[in-house]
Amino acid sequence: MTTIATSLVAGSIAGLPFSNKGVAQQLGLANVASAATVTTYDQFLARLDKIHTALIAGGDAQSVRDLRGEIGGLTDSNAINPLWVYVPDAVKNDADVDFKQVLFDTFQALGSIMYSTRNDEIDAIRSNVDLQEALVELATITGTDKLTVNDLLAFIDAVEKEAVNQVSTNLDDLILDGSNGMINSLIKASVKSVLSKDLEVSKVLNWFKDNTDATNDELSAGLTDTFANFTTALPSGSAATKALMIAFVRAEAKSSVVSSGRTKTYSLSLENIKIPSELLEWSKVSGSEKITVNEDGKVVLASSSTSGTATVQATLLGKVVYSGDVSFNIYVGGGGVVTDPNGALNQLKALKDKIANATGEEKEKLIKEAIAKALEAINAISTIDLSKDVVIVDGKATVNVNSIVVSKVTNDISDIVAALKDAAPGAESRLPKINVTFQAGKVDSKDITFNVDAVGVKNITGAGLYGAKFAVNGFSANLPVSQAKNGAVGFNVKNSVPAASTLKAVSDSYDFNLTVDGTAVHQFSQPVEISIPVTLPAGVDKDLLSVYDGKTFFGGVYHDGVITENRDHFSSYVVVENKVAFNDISKVKAWAGRQIEVMAAKGAIQGRASGAFVPNGEVTRAEFAKMLVQALDLDNVLAQEGFSDVNATDWFAPYVAAASEAGIIKGRTATSFAPKATITRAEMAVMVARALEATKGVKASAGDLKALEAFKDANAISASLKDGVAFAANNGLVVGDKGKFNPNATATRAQAAVIIYRAFNFKG
């Protein structure tokens, strides 16, 4: 990954040059049409001081000072040339106004804003007379009533937010990108999108376009290249961007820890966006020799010890951005390892009065803190170490789960949930699905059976928990306990070398069997989540990995050496690299080629003939239902539907049934689905939104609904579809064009593939 790519990715979440907080908010402009309040602006200045201190701590302040000096020292107005070519000739030739200097002053001020780290620097920009005069001239020439510094900031703010959407959607590809081509494309796409918004600066720029022959793409490219001339293209641009990006991370990164028995996994996030693990390197600075830390942030306490403390740190591009202490305090009892939950109970008790007395944003912040503490404690105690309970006879391993230990764990979890409910009534409903993990560790066997008696199963269901996860040798299967109906559970997994095939296998072949009270269960109304460990040889494309049963590709999500996939029935599965080639996608390859390749590899989309994807073909409602169900793991072999125009023998029947059961689709009438009708953009958006609500628990917010105001044809969107369209549009899943959403228009198969790809990669 290139340094500039690293800077863009981290900068996208840190605040420079793009941030989802946005410059307007950084400058205290919660409402960009009015000046910031004193309190808000003071908060911004305090934040700026914090970042400046972090910059000094990293020893990199000089590079930023150098760049600001270079920006301020610019005098050659030719820096504006990439945009100047799109200025109408009448304006260029106006003898009364040096419009090139007007644009130069404006962009020079914007460049300085982006690299300001001190209060006096910001104040100087806000009171810059040349800038104020330039904005007056710009407004006069373009016929705009008024153009202010706040309008400039609002435009940058919108570009930054759109850039975050672009980066989030394409994050994996961006990290792997070996050139700047994709970066530049994302920036230009962000600018192009914002030009269609109802902003004063967008109106000014579109006036230029309307009075010349410039296209949206050309104007976006001109703006992007001009801004680079005032920032990153300068001699100190790259070093300053890297230094300031690291300072932002150092100052504002929040750490989170997922605990699981003797393992704690660290990660960092900024503005609730997780920093990709590929960008960070974790290590142990000091502490117990019984504690080890790998570069991905996994901290492990040796099995020979029950306690220990260490200091861990994370570096970004060789610079320390986080340092903190980690401690373990574990007791062993009844065949399992459990962490004491009393600390969390005390913390939740301490938060109770604070939450009761708080209001507004502060109250919500405290509630989120309580949820986080409860979840961390639950994660810490929900894994039961069964490594000492494994018995191997004739090569077959058996693990009998001690129901006393299960009872202890489930009771402790219930206590934590009750404490959260007491501290913040209703907050318990915001917890994710809770599972108990039965961890057998590394076992010298390829045939392993877990047994949980009926008492243990009832303890899990009685505590209101979702699943029982069986884990061994890097493999795991998470079984929804509702499948067991309070009966004794037996789960068996066998692994072997996969059979020879033309497909490249990257895992063993796994066979699973489940019994409830001794009776075999083959199909499930709720999916079982399986995680299969994989080994990636050189040259294998991890994005093209798919779980495969010898006939069908089921997809799956790769992360940290395993691929995870939901299955509604058990079979024999292996993970393979699935390269699918189409000979008719050259004209859409630039914007949809990778998306088609990945979704085809996952089995979510297929060609209409051998080697033919038919990218410009239309998509039916049934086809899109199948794409969504397969991409987002919504298969449900037991699902049923009641549409009069869907027969059980139709190829699409199981997908329509699964989507209907999950609440993703509704008929076009009370009894008919219209499976062969062409799907509209609004219907696509709503189906995607509902699918992500079903799989990730996300739904439209007031902010999403407000985003519809940007579309000139918002009134054409059916009231019943507006929530879904708003969510899909505001999260970059289905985008508009030229200020319109076009709800009743159709989409091509290539466009549908891109939408499905975005949904598949949606982080929530």
Buried (B, 14 or more C-beta within 10 A) or exposed (E): BEEBBBBBBBBBBBBBBBBBBBBBBBBBBEEBEEBBEEEBBEEBBEBBBBBBBBBEBBEBBBBBBBBBEBBEEBEEBEBBBBBBEBBBEEBEEEEEEBBBBBBBBBBBBBBBBBBBBBBEBBEEBBEBEBBBEBBBBBBEBBEBEEBBBBBBBBBBBBBBBBBBBBBBBBBBBBBBBEEEEBBBBBBBBBBBBBBBBEBBBBBBBBBBBEBBEBEBEBBBBBBBBBBBBBBBEBEBBBBBBBBBBBBBBBBBBEBEBBBBBBBBBBBBBBBEBEBBBBBBBBBBEEBBEBBEBEEBBBBBBBBEBBEBBBBBBBBBBEBBBBEEEBEBEBEEEBBBBBBBBEBBBEBBEEBBEBBEEBEEEEBEEBBEBBBEBBBBBBBBBBBBBBBEBBEEEEEBBBBBBBBBBBBBBBBBBBBBBBBBBBBBEEBBEBBEEBBBBBBBBEBEBBBBBBBBBBEBBBBBBBBEBBBBBBBBBBBBBBBBBEBBEBBBBBBBBBBEEBEEEEBBBBBBBBBBBBBBBEEEBEEBEBBBBBBBBBEBEEEBBBBBBBBBBEEEBBBBBBEEEBBBBBBBBBBBBBBBBBEBEBEBBEEBBEEBBBBBBBBBBBBBBBBEEEEEBBBEBBBBBBBBBBBBBBBBBBBBBBBEBEBEBBEEEBEBBBBBBBBBBBEBBBBBEEEEBBBEBBBBBBBBBBBBBBBBBBBEEBEBEEEBBEBBEBBBBBEEBEEEBBBBBBBBBBBBBBBBEEBBBBBEEBBBBBBBBBBBBBBBBBEE
